Amino acid sequence: MSVAETQPPTPPPTVLPPEVERRAHERLMQGRDRIEAELGKVIVGQREVIEQILVALLAGGHCLITGAPGLAKTLLVKSIAQIFHLRFQRIQFTPDLMPADITGTEILQETPEGRRLTFVPGPVFANIILADEINRTPPKTQAALLEAMQEHQVTAAGQRHALPEPFFVLATQNPIEMEGTYPLPEAQLDRFMFNVVIDYLPEAEEVEVVKRTTAAPPEPIEALFSDEEVLQFQALVRSVPVAEELVRYAVQLAASSRPGQPATPAFIQERVHWGAGTRAGQCLILGAKARALLHGRSHVAVEDVRALAAPVLRHRILLNYRAEAEGATVEEVIQRLLETVRPPLKS
């Protein structure tokens, strides 16, 4: 029997008992500022990036991070794992990486009952996975991670092995040196809740980074929560109320990005080859619920949906050749969508 079979994970609860929900809400509200303080020990700036990753974690989604090397992506993810007391694994994706190198494999072992095949779990059996430079490995290996992301399980030799909960994949892409890479297919990109872009820091913050990293080691990060509490937070997020007008607004933002539809804006018809699907609306609302909690609110506001439009849509909108020839960017298209689609007057 495999390790995964002997220790089945506890699935995230869909509905918390009232008393447990109240305590989870209090713990999250009390810990909001402390999360920022703990991350501040090792991370300088990047407040928007940190918020988006925390929102995805609380919502139970996965993140794709796009950024140049040396911007502390690994350090940030590892620090978040320490704060939430989650097991962290980093997988460096390379052209020769095989699916079994990620998921695990069966080996022949001697047991009291004789020789038998035993499943040895791979590095994907953790709570937070950093898939570093995921576009440097072939599609066969990328697909092995896809099952883990979508089903929270891996299949080896016809046997399914459940992954530990909570389970969160954060994959990085290097926007430079694209030679010899394997761009993620649209179906796999859609499995990522957010595409988070990390840019270079302003000069003052970069000076602070250099000063810190060339001085004494920082204070150790303190664990604030447990894995069980993270599962409770994820259930708590789903209980946050949202007005139907806001749900309709999120759906309209996603639908307006699709060319060939009657109500699609003209600039989308001219510049977009493929728009966002239904999962984009789901991610907008679920993310907005998590963001509302992080900001100390018990209901979703228009600002929550609009703040997450870029990370939700930027990897789900595919520009056509005309837009690329004119130098248009996805960011510009999303901004025009936000200006075109009217939000509800009340939220």
Secondary structure by P-SEA (a helix, b strand, c coil): ccccccbbbbcccccccaaaaaaaaaaaaaaaaaaaaaaacccccaaaaaaaaaaaaaacbbbbbbbccccaaaaaaaaaaaaabbbbbbbbbccccccccccbbbbbbbccccbbbbbbbcccccccccccccccccaaaaaaaaaaaaccccccccbbbbccccbbbbbbbccccccccccccaaaaaacccccccccccaaaaaaaaaaaacccccbbbbcccaaaaaaaaaaaaaccccaaaaaaaaaaaaaaccccccccccccccccccccaaaaaaaaaaaaaaaaaaccccccaaaaaaaccccccccccccaaaaaacccaaaaaaaaaacccccccc
